[in-house]
Amino acid sequence: MTEENKNTEKQCDIHVVINWVDCKDKLPNDGYVLIYEKGIGVRVVHYESKKNEFWHNSFYNPTHWAELPKPPCL
């Protein structure tokens, strides 16, 4: 790496803690969230509170959900 690249490269520590919420305890606000569904795993889906549905080209029945993490600094 050249000296110039060292000076212009941004240092970014990405530490993500995912705080999973049990769907029995609370549901998310409208928008995209992470979900965990037994037998499927983790996915990014949209939650719509008016319909009480998690969906993204299909409907899901997750046990837990979490807010999406912030994107990395650029």
QUILINMO-V609974 format. One record per residue. RES is the residue in three letters. PSI is psi in whole degrees, -180 to 180 (none if undefined). D_CENTER is the distance of its C-alpha to the mean C-alpha in whole Angstrom. Layout:
BEGIN
RES&PSI&D_CENTER / RES&PSI&D_CENTER
END
This chain:
BEGIN
MET&134&34 / THR&162&36 / GLU&-38&36 / GLU&-43&35 / ASN&-36&32 / LYS&-38&32 / ASN&-29&32 / THR&-14&30 / GLU&131&27 / LYS&141&24 / GLN&129&23 / CYS&118&19 / ASP&125&18 / ILE&108&14 / HIS&113&14 / VAL&126&10 / VAL&120&11 / ILE&120&8 / ASN&93&10 / TRP&138&10 / VAL&131&12 / ASP&130&15 / CYS&-23&15 / LYS&-25&19 / ASP&-39&18 / LYS&147&16 / LEU&156&14 / PRO&171&12 / ASN&166&13 / ASP&140&13 / GLY&-175&11 / TYR&137&7 / VAL&165&5 / LEU&143&4 / ILE&156&8 / TYR&125&10 / GLU&127&14 / LYS&132&17 / GLY&-16&18 / ILE&-44&16 / GLY&-149&13 / VAL&136&9 / ARG&159&8 / VAL&123&6 / VAL&171&9 / HIS&137&10 / TYR&134&12 / GLU&111&15 / SER&-34&17 / LYS&-35&21 / LYS&-7&21 / ASN&49&18 / GLU&140&17 / PHE&128&13 / TRP&158&14 / HIS&90&14 / ASN&2&17 / SER&164&18 / PHE&146&17 / TYR&159&15 / ASN&73&16 / PRO&159&14 / THR&-29&15 / HIS&157&12 / TRP&162&8 / ALA&153&6 / GLU&150&5 / LEU&142&3 / PRO&159&5 / LYS&148&9 / PRO&162&10 / PRO&155&13 / CYS&144&16 / LEU&none&19
END
